[in-house]
């Protein structure tokens, strides 16, 4: 089971698992209702701790079903790594719908980057798995820079402002396949699947 309620993340993750021959369902399909407790799961200082906390939380709520989860965010060099693990909550406007929240966070990013010459940044993702046999967590990263004008209508979050050095375009301009190949999330989950296969723990085909 994929422990996320983000439609954007699900669009990126489903093809990864499908390509590996692993059947997955999401929280809605598992009929796990959203509760206020979920807003407090990611309260740790590292992506790895947050991803594991989320996977463990939903593993307990899903009758012991194997669960994968992630925590990801943007780290800007000139801002000392901010927003980091607070990327989604940076603007403090969790009362907004996803599109409006993205707009608020990006407005804050542009405000903080006004006049800043060092535009280097990276996206980080920690992908975690929790099952009856234990747990695992790995990290994926992609480097780039923050641009001043958004480009692209794909993706979500900070994607329109993040220029990928490898793709030579923003993540919002990339196709799902291009983004999956180089993105922090794509790399993290590819590593996670490889580790689970190596440990013969890929029992998620009916998850």
N, C-alpha and C positions, 0 to 999 in steps of 0.2 A: 504494500500500500504506500502511495506517495502522500506524505503528510504536509500538504500545502492547500490553501484555499485561493491561491493566486492563479488566475486564469493564464497569465503570462508565463509563469513558471511551468504550468502543466503543458502549455503548447510546446515548450522547449524540451521537457523531460519525457513526454510520452514517446516521441520518435527514438530517443536513446534506448529506452527499454525495449521497444518494439524491435529495433534493429538487433538487439542482443537476444531476441526470442524469449523475453521475459514479460509475462502478462501482469499488468498492474491495474489497480483501481485507485480512485482518489477518495477523499474524506466524504464527499457527497454520496458517491456510489456505495461507500461503506456505511452510510446512514449514521454518521457521527455528527451530531448537532454542534454548532459553534456555541461556545460558552465564554463568559468574561474571563475565565482563568487563562485562556489562550494568550491574552495580551501581556501576561506576566512571565511566560515561559522563557523568552529570550532576554534574560536579565543579567547575563554573564559578560565578561570582558573580552572574550575571544569568540571567533566564529565557530571554532571546534566545540567549545563548551555549549554554545547555543544550539548547534545542530544536534548534538547528542541529547541535550535536554528535551528538544522537540520530539525526536524519534522515540525516546523513552516514554514521554508523556502519552503519545498516541499509541505506542505499543501496549501500554496498560489499558487504554480505552478501547482497544480493538481486539480484545479477547486473545491476546498473545500472538496476533498476526505479525508477520515480518513487516517492518516499517522502514522506509527511507525518508530522510528529511535533510534540509540544508539551511544554512544561514549564509548570506552573502551580502556584500556591500562594496562601496567605493572608498578607496583610500587616496587622498590627494596629498602629494608630497609637500606643497607649500603650506598646507593647512595642518601639517603634523600628523597626517593619517586620518583626519576627520573627513567625512562623517563616520567611516568605519562601521562598527557593529550597530551604530544608530542610524544607518543610511535610510531605512524606511521611516523611522520616527523623527528624523532630524528637525523637521519644521514644527513638530509637536501637534500637527493637525490630523490626528487619527480619527477625528469626527468626519473627515471628508471621504467621498467615494474614491476608488483607486486612481482614476484619471485626475481628479482635482488634487489629490495628495501628491501625485507625481509632479504636477505643476507647482505646488507650493514648495516641494523639496528642491526642484530645479531653480526656482526663483531665489531660494536661499543660497544655492550653490553659486549662481551668477553674481549675487550680491557680494559674497565672500571673495570671489575671484576677480572682482573689478580692479583693474590696474596691476594684477599679479602677472609677472613675466614667466615664472616657472610654472608651466601648465601640466607637468608630468603627473600621471595618476595610474592607478591599477584597480581592476576589479578582482575581488577575492571571493571564493566560495569554499565552504567546508561542507562536504557531503557525508552524512552519517547513516549507518544501518544498525538496527537493533532487532534481534530475534531471539528465539529460545536458546540458541547456541552462543550468544554473546553480543558483541557490538564491534563496530569498526568506524573509523572516521578518517577522511583524507582531504587534501586541499588542492584546489586548482586556481590559477591566476592568469590574467591577461593584462599586458601593459599597453599604455597609450597616453593620451593627453586630453585635457578639457578644452573644447573649442568654445568660442563666444556665441556662435549662432547655431541653433539646432538644425540637424539635417536628418531626414528619414522619417517614415511613418510606421516602421516595424518596431518590434521590441517594446520595452516599457521602462519605467523608472528613469534613470539617468542616461539611458542608451543614446538619445539624440545628441547629447553633448559629449559623448565619449568617442574619441577618434582612435580606432585600433591601428597600431603600427603595422601589424601583420596583414590586415585586410586593406589598409589604406582607404578606409571609409569609416563612418560611425557605425556602431552596433545597430542603430535603428535603420540604417540603409542596407544592412546585410540580410540575406534570406535566412530562413530557419536553418537550412543546411550549412551555410557559411558560418553562421553564429555558433552552431553546435560544434563545428570543427575546431574553433579557436577560443571559444568563450570560457570564462572561469567556471561556469556551471557545467558546460559540456565536458571540460577536462576533468573536473572533480568527479563527476558521475561515471565517466569512462574509467578512471582509476578505481573507483569504488567497485564497479562491476568486475574489473579484472581481479581485484583482491578477493572478492567473494567467490569468484570462479576458482582461484588458486586454493582457497580454503575449503572448496567444495561446499559452500554455504548458499548457493543460489537455489534456495527452495521457495522462491517467490513466484514461481510460475502460476500458482493458483492464488496469489496474494491479491 
